[in-house]
Amino acid sequence: MTTGRIGFQGAKGANSEIAIRDMFPKMEAVPHDTFEDVFVSLEKGEIDLAMIPIENTLAGRVADIHHLLPDSGTHIVAE
C-alpha cells in the first residue's frame, strides 16, 4: 500500500512520523495521543496502517505494545 492513512502515537514531528515520511511518503500520517488510540483507529477503519515501535534504542522494549499487539487482531507487516 503506497497511499492512504497511517496512524502513529505522538505529535506531528515525532520519530514515528519521520519514519512514515521515509518509508511511506505518499501516505497521510495521522497522529494519536496513545498507542491504544492507534489500534482503535485501525480497528474502526479510520486508518489503513499503523507505524508502531516495538523497541527503542534509548529505552529498550516499548512495554505497551507487547500488551496491546496480541489482542489487536493485527500483525506486523514490516520492520
Contacts in CASP RR format, 6 or more apart in sequence:
PFRMAT RR
TARGET T0000
AUTHOR 0000-0000-0000
METHOD contacts of the structure
MODEL  1
MTTGRIGFQGAKGANSEIAIRDMFPKMEAVPHDTFEDVFVSLEKGEIDLA
MIPIENTLAGRVADIHHLLPDSGTHIVAE
1 24 0 8 1.000
1 27 0 8 1.000
1 48 0 8 1.000
1 49 0 8 1.000
2 24 0 8 1.000
2 26 0 8 1.000
2 27 0 8 1.000
3 26 0 8 1.000
3 27 0 8 1.000
4 26 0 8 1.000
4 27 0 8 1.000
4 28 0 8 1.000
4 48 0 8 1.000
4 49 0 8 1.000
5 27 0 8 1.000
5 28 0 8 1.000
5 30 0 8 1.000
5 46 0 8 1.000
5 47 0 8 1.000
5 48 0 8 1.000
5 49 0 8 1.000
6 20 0 8 1.000
6 24 0 8 1.000
6 27 0 8 1.000
6 28 0 8 1.000
6 29 0 8 1.000
6 30 0 8 1.000
6 47 0 8 1.000
6 48 0 8 1.000
6 49 0 8 1.000
6 50 0 8 1.000
6 51 0 8 1.000
7 20 0 8 1.000
7 29 0 8 1.000
7 30 0 8 1.000
7 31 0 8 1.000
7 32 0 8 1.000
7 38 0 8 1.000
7 41 0 8 1.000
7 42 0 8 1.000
7 47 0 8 1.000
7 49 0 8 1.000
7 50 0 8 1.000
7 51 0 8 1.000
8 14 0 8 1.000
8 16 0 8 1.000
8 17 0 8 1.000
8 20 0 8 1.000
8 29 0 8 1.000
8 30 0 8 1.000
8 31 0 8 1.000
8 32 0 8 1.000
8 38 0 8 1.000
8 50 0 8 1.000
8 51 0 8 1.000
8 52 0 8 1.000
9 16 0 8 1.000
9 31 0 8 1.000
9 32 0 8 1.000
9 33 0 8 1.000
9 34 0 8 1.000
9 35 0 8 1.000
9 37 0 8 1.000
9 38 0 8 1.000
9 52 0 8 1.000
10 16 0 8 1.000
10 17 0 8 1.000
10 31 0 8 1.000
10 32 0 8 1.000
10 33 0 8 1.000
11 31 0 8 1.000
12 29 0 8 1.000
12 31 0 8 1.000
14 31 0 8 1.000
15 53 0 8 1.000
16 51 0 8 1.000
16 52 0 8 1.000
16 53 0 8 1.000
17 29 0 8 1.000
17 31 0 8 1.000
17 51 0 8 1.000
19 51 0 8 1.000
20 27 0 8 1.000
20 29 0 8 1.000
20 51 0 8 1.000
21 29 0 8 1.000
23 51 0 8 1.000
23 78 0 8 1.000
24 49 0 8 1.000
24 51 0 8 1.000
27 48 0 8 1.000
27 49 0 8 1.000
29 51 0 8 1.000
30 41 0 8 1.000
30 46 0 8 1.000
30 47 0 8 1.000
32 38 0 8 1.000
32 41 0 8 1.000
34 64 0 8 1.000
35 52 0 8 1.000
35 62 0 8 1.000
35 64 0 8 1.000
35 65 0 8 1.000
35 68 0 8 1.000
36 64 0 8 1.000
36 68 0 8 1.000
38 47 0 8 1.000
38 50 0 8 1.000
38 52 0 8 1.000
39 50 0 8 1.000
39 68 0 8 1.000
39 72 0 8 1.000
39 74 0 8 1.000
41 47 0 8 1.000
41 50 0 8 1.000
42 49 0 8 1.000
42 50 0 8 1.000
42 72 0 8 1.000
42 74 0 8 1.000
43 72 0 8 1.000
43 73 0 8 1.000
49 77 0 8 1.000
50 74 0 8 1.000
52 62 0 8 1.000
52 65 0 8 1.000
52 69 0 8 1.000
53 62 0 8 1.000
53 65 0 8 1.000
54 61 0 8 1.000
54 62 0 8 1.000
54 65 0 8 1.000
54 66 0 8 1.000
54 76 0 8 1.000
54 79 0 8 1.000
55 61 0 8 1.000
55 62 0 8 1.000
56 62 0 8 1.000
END
